[in-house]
Amino acid sequence: MPSLNSPWTLGGIELPNRVVLAPLAGIGNWFVRLQAKRYGAGFAVSEMVSSFGLKYGDERTHREFLRIHPDEHPMAVQLFGHDAEVMRIAAGMVAEAGASAIDLNYGCPVRKVCKTGAGAALLDDPDKGVAVARAAVEGSGLPVTVKLRSGNRPGERTGLELARRLVDEAGVVGIGLHPRHASQQHKGDPDYALAAELVEKLEVPVVLSGGLRDEERTLEAFERTGAAAVMLARGSLGNPWRFARLLGLREDAPTREEIVAELRWVIDRAEEHLGIERAGRYLRKFYPWYAETLGLTKRDQQPLVTAPTTAQARVALDALAGAESAQIAA
């Protein structure tokens, strides 16, 4: 049984360990991926990007969604869409941008995605799912993986059935499995027995996602399923130290000083990516994650989580750092 520190190969890409940053819709841009790599993640996948958005998008769309930092390789860009020819074109754009691989989203349960025939809707249209994946392979020349769910409704196994076809008929080199049905969203316990079954059936690596909310549960699920790797998603938000702990690079929780310094790094990178004004708005969803990692009371976190600008967020961080220094001095 390999450990999470064991190297492995995904579609010809040599990866140093088996801990992966999952695609995080609206979050997983280049600096979030780079952050995960800084703390040990062996592979990272981008936020979900529309194949139609790339084909018909303007320069800003390409600049923001296909921005790849040279230090974050190897990485994959995740695409979604329902049209094979559009996917072929978008996949070629991803290859030109310098991605190491492409991941396709066949698991998103959000209605506005599914009603277009993309995301988890492809679990109910396997022929189209195979055609879209084949187009991504042919259009990019890159290794292509697919992230999917067990099915759309309770008891369904359509995802497992489609996974086999994606490998055999479309040339997909790996499967990311979230073993909950799409109607569950992120609720309830994942069916790790289904994941173990898929691992046994496929010759390509299966990467496990879903319910990996702490290190103990992650290690247990990894061992129980025999998956090639694990994907950290929401549990890593505001807490990239989870990657390091899973890999044995550290054992202790981060100090307040470390957390404050890391959030400063995030603010700097967001300004670099989006500009100061947009970064101020964008980061409002980030602040509560770091406040939780800091262990702040509801009252103490208010100046940070309500900061309307990055300048005011830095003021709040200065106050937190000052309070820490005062406690140490006392």
Secondary structure, DSSP 8 states (H G I E B T S, - for coil): ---TTS-EEETTEEES-SEEE---TTT--HHHHHHHHHTT-SEEEEEEEEHHHHHH--HHHHHHHS---GGG-SEEEEEE-S-HHHHHHHHHHHHHHT-SEEEEEE----HHHHTTT-GGGGGG-HHHHHHHHHHHHHHH-S-EEEEEES-SSTT--HHHHHHHHHHHHH---EEEEE-S-GGGTT-S---HHHHHHHHHH-SS-EEE-SS--SHHHHHHHHHHH--SEEEE-GGGTT-THHHHHHTTS--S---HHHHHHHHHHHHHHHHHHH-HHHHHHHGGGTHHHHHHHHT--HHHHHHHHT-SSHHHHHHHHHHHHHHHHHHHH-
